[in-house]
């Protein structure tokens, strides 16, 4: 099968691209820097472009020639000088869906997130949710997968923050230590995506990809600490919510600066 993977060298996309290639699929991966992609997986065909600019069906058409299925593993956590979340996750994908129909492509696997909905409070969740709904209304043979917190050898977003917290010397600060989180291994996400391409029983359904039993944020941070080889903390320090809000605002400001 000729498969186009969007976000081909991202945290989830790279694992999907590598697995499909090992399985013998003809894989074309789309990402911002084709040279970087070729350095990671030289056997894959790479397209270098910014998805945020592909906001019309006509813009997508040249990239769909000879493609049998599309996997959308592209995304951005927040808008900044470099990224436009709504353009990447909503406008571009809502243009891609009719482009697939016009090009005779029926199979479409969307990597979304638990809680994604058009009315969600965050730009990330709202834009993912809008694309999900557009896909459900389309004639395509779609599958929507919603992984929880993705654990991978690489780090991105939430897992980067967890690793930074886990490396704190002597003591272990944590905000909302009893918050419940469901994780998933990136290899399991890739396996589910590959299955969604070929298993007709999954067609036109949405699946949450999460572990069956949530763990507390405190337990997850401590497990990261052990995994990274750091000693157990002398004590846990539960930080108040205002501290978390302040750090989040500073991180948002840094993100806007790129």
Secondary structure in CASP SS format (residue, H / E / C, confidence):
PFRMAT SS
TARGET T0000
AUTHOR 0000-0000-0000
METHOD secondary structure of the structure
MODEL  1
X C 1.00
X E 1.00
X E 1.00
X E 1.00
X E 1.00
X E 1.00
X C 1.00
X C 1.00
X C 1.00
X C 1.00
X H 1.00
X H 1.00
X H 1.00
X H 1.00
X H 1.00
X H 1.00
X H 1.00
X H 1.00
X H 1.00
X H 1.00
X H 1.00
X H 1.00
X C 1.00
X C 1.00
X C 1.00
X E 1.00
X E 1.00
X E 1.00
X E 1.00
X E 1.00
X E 1.00
X C 1.00
X C 1.00
X H 1.00
X H 1.00
X H 1.00
X H 1.00
X H 1.00
X H 1.00
X H 1.00
X C 1.00
X C 1.00
X C 1.00
X C 1.00
X E 1.00
X E 1.00
X E 1.00
X E 1.00
X C 1.00
X C 1.00
X H 1.00
X H 1.00
X H 1.00
X C 1.00
X C 1.00
X C 1.00
X H 1.00
X H 1.00
X H 1.00
X H 1.00
X H 1.00
X C 1.00
X C 1.00
X C 1.00
X C 1.00
X C 1.00
X C 1.00
X C 1.00
X E 1.00
X E 1.00
X E 1.00
X E 1.00
X C 1.00
X C 1.00
X C 1.00
X C 1.00
X C 1.00
X C 1.00
X C 1.00
X C 1.00
X C 1.00
X C 1.00
X C 1.00
X C 1.00
X H 1.00
X H 1.00
X H 1.00
X H 1.00
X H 1.00
X H 1.00
X H 1.00
X H 1.00
X H 1.00
X H 1.00
X H 1.00
X H 1.00
X H 1.00
X H 1.00
X H 1.00
X H 1.00
X H 1.00
X H 1.00
X H 1.00
X C 1.00
X C 1.00
X C 1.00
X E 1.00
X E 1.00
X E 1.00
X E 1.00
X E 1.00
X C 1.00
X C 1.00
X C 1.00
X C 1.00
X C 1.00
X C 1.00
X C 1.00
X C 1.00
X C 1.00
X C 1.00
X C 1.00
X H 1.00
X H 1.00
X H 1.00
X H 1.00
X H 1.00
X H 1.00
X H 1.00
X H 1.00
X H 1.00
X H 1.00
X H 1.00
X H 1.00
X H 1.00
X H 1.00
X C 1.00
X C 1.00
X C 1.00
X C 1.00
X E 1.00
X E 1.00
X E 1.00
X E 1.00
X E 1.00
X E 1.00
X E 1.00
X C 1.00
X E 1.00
X E 1.00
X E 1.00
X C 1.00
X C 1.00
X C 1.00
X C 1.00
X C 1.00
X C 1.00
X H 1.00
X H 1.00
X H 1.00
X H 1.00
X H 1.00
X H 1.00
X H 1.00
X H 1.00
X H 1.00
X C 1.00
X C 1.00
X C 1.00
X C 1.00
X E 1.00
X E 1.00
X E 1.00
X E 1.00
X E 1.00
X C 1.00
X C 1.00
X C 1.00
X C 1.00
X E 1.00
X E 1.00
X C 1.00
X E 1.00
X E 1.00
X E 1.00
X H 1.00
X H 1.00
X H 1.00
X H 1.00
X H 1.00
X H 1.00
X H 1.00
X H 1.00
X H 1.00
X H 1.00
X H 1.00
X H 1.00
X H 1.00
X C 1.00
X H 1.00
X H 1.00
X H 1.00
X C 1.00
X C 1.00
X E 1.00
X E 1.00
X E 1.00
X E 1.00
X E 1.00
X C 1.00
X C 1.00
X C 1.00
X C 1.00
X C 1.00
X E 1.00
X E 1.00
X H 1.00
X H 1.00
X H 1.00
X H 1.00
X H 1.00
X H 1.00
X H 1.00
X H 1.00
X H 1.00
X H 1.00
X H 1.00
X C 1.00
X C 1.00
X C 1.00
X C 1.00
X C 1.00
X C 1.00
X C 1.00
X E 1.00
X E 1.00
X E 1.00
X E 1.00
X E 1.00
X C 1.00
X H 1.00
X H 1.00
X H 1.00
X H 1.00
X H 1.00
X H 1.00
X H 1.00
X H 1.00
X H 1.00
X H 1.00
X H 1.00
X H 1.00
X H 1.00
X H 1.00
X H 1.00
X H 1.00
X C 1.00
X C 1.00
END
